[in-house]
Amino acid sequence: MDLSYTETQDMLRDTLARFLADTYDFETRKKMIASPEGRDPGIWRALSAELGLTSAPFAEEYGGMGGGHLENLIMMEELGKVIAIEPWLQTVVIGGGALQAVGGAVASEVIPRIIAGDCVIAWAYAEPTGRYDLANVATTAKKDGAGYVLSGHKAVVYAAPWATHLLVTARTGGSQRERAGVDLFLVDARSTGITRRDYPTVDGFRASEIYFENVAVPAEALLPGGIDLIERIADEAAMAVCAEGTGIARKLLEGTVEYTKQRKQFGQPIGKFQALQHRMADMLVEAEQIASMTLMGTLKLGLPAVERKAAVSLAKAKVARSIKFVGQSAIQTHGGIGITMELAIGHYFKRATMIENQFGSADVHLDRYEALTLAA
């Protein structure tokens, strides 16, 4: 099997890497996080309207380059290397992925806006009591004439303070944990009845608690597909954060190796000590396994649901455990300085810690893989 990337994919990676090298150094990122908005909107405009990178995973009928999951993997890995706070995951992978999956008039309207940089989508799916169960949804969508009325509370909605649209899971029927009756709605973030409580997250992003109080949405806001569509985009999102984790793991290793060359003890660089050499060798192995498992899972996103879920769960479980090892090893090697705000390594570790549990921890995915295996 040829696992090399195409010339176009290599070009996309190089374009993004060069742009980020010029515009997204660590000090610039810190300033963006500390700003009132929590980001620089000009970066998103440059990625989309100027460089056209947001078009990479979309079909040509929407104005895209005709790519797919591998293009998202490439972009997320490069964004991970600078721990970028751009809403690529929420807007391109999740929002754009859901719209492209269902097609229709709404996709034809919104995807070109994503490509142009005029649209930011936030996925409002998590609830205070939901844990990792995508079917545990208390938010309701009640039929009202030709449309629906949404009511409920969504928690830790990443990128919501910047969003033009919210992708909302809501229950149109059934009981709270029943798979049947859970649907997906694309809602204008400025709709009457929506209130937000915004806050910074530990990994540098902005998120919100969102409350829906009798929010009227038109019938076309309902994206067909139900829980199957929701699980599909959750799997795609899981592999995207694994790709981001690939870039982060490599930077954690790179930063650790560089530090051990500079830090001296007993008259020599600590990198000469065999115990630390063994640890860094183990970090390298785990970082490469993260990359391999991420590629494997991404390549299987197009398979039938059971096979896709099994592949994603194996990959996410491995990545969760490996990125924890790489992150903790990096911090332990640096010592106390590794968790200071001034040093980049601590910021990479924070994002790695979030990735470990985002869209399912290792235990959650191993449980899902076991259930899938027993049911086969």
Secondary structure, DSSP 8 states (H G I E B T S, - for coil): ------HHHHHHHHHHHHHHHHH--HHHHHHHHHSSSSS-HHHHHIIIIIT-GGGTTS-GGGT--S--HHHHHHHHHHHHHTT---THIIIIIIIIHHHHHH-HHHHHHHHHHHHHT---EEEE---TTTTT-TT----EEEEETTEEEEEEEEEEEETGGG-SEEEEEEESSS-TT-STTEEEEEEETT-TTEEEEEEE-TTS-EEEEEEEEEEEE-GGGEETTHHHHHHHHHHHHHHHHHHHHHHHHHHHHHHHHHHHHH-EETTEEGGGSHHHHHHHHHHHHHHHHHHHHHHHHHHTTTS-HHHHHHHHHHHHHHHHHHHHHHHHHHHHHHGGGGGSTTSHHHHHHHHHHHHHHTT--HHHHHHHHHHHHHH-
